[in-house]
């Protein structure tokens, strides 16, 4: 059985959500780091979690791109 082809509206919704993944994950990472800095009295956790949030956003972006390229080639 062949996989169903996505409609144009479904593809548009999927790609528009990708535009939000990177900034939201970066913001959430920074927010967690900022909160931990306030709890522990440090100043470096916000930078660490900012980087981790950015990496998580890029990983999600790359996974979606690879999934789409695999679906197109099949």
N, C-alpha and C positions, 0 to 999 in steps of 0.2 A: 504494500500500500504506500503510495507516494505521500510525502508530507504536504499539508495544505499550504497554499501560497497566502501570504499575509496581504490584507487589503492595504490600499494606500493610506487610509486613515490610521490603521494600526501601526504601520511603519512610521508615519509622521508623529504619532504619540510616543512611540518608543524612542525616536531620535530626539524629540524635544525634551524628554525626561533625561536623556544623556547630557544635555546641556546644563542640567542642574546638579548632576552627580558630583562633579569636581568641586564647585564652590561650596555646596552644602557639606560635603565630607570634610573639606578644609576648615570650614567654620565650626563644625561640631568638634573636630579634633582640637582646635584652638580653645573652644569653650571648655572642654573637659580639662585641658592643661591649665587654663586660667583658674578654674575652680580648684584643681589640685594644688596649684601654687598658693592660693589663698588659704587652703586648709593646712598645708605643711610649712608655710612661710618660706617657700623657695622662689626662684625666679627663672628657672630653666625648663620646667615641665611644660609651660605653654609653648615654647619653641619646639620641644620634642614632639608633643602631640599635634602641633601644627604640621610638622613634617610627616608624621604618621597618617594624619588625615589626608594630606595631599597624595601620599603614596597609595592609600586605600582608594581614593578617587580615580587615580590613574589606572590602578589594577582593574577596577570595575569597568572603566572605559575600554581598556584593551581587551578584557574578556568579552564584552559586547561586540566589539569590532571583529574579533576572531570568530565568535559564534555566527555573526552575520555573513562573514566571508565563507565560512564552512557551509552555511545554508545555501548560499548563492551558487556554490560550485557543485552541489549535489544534484 
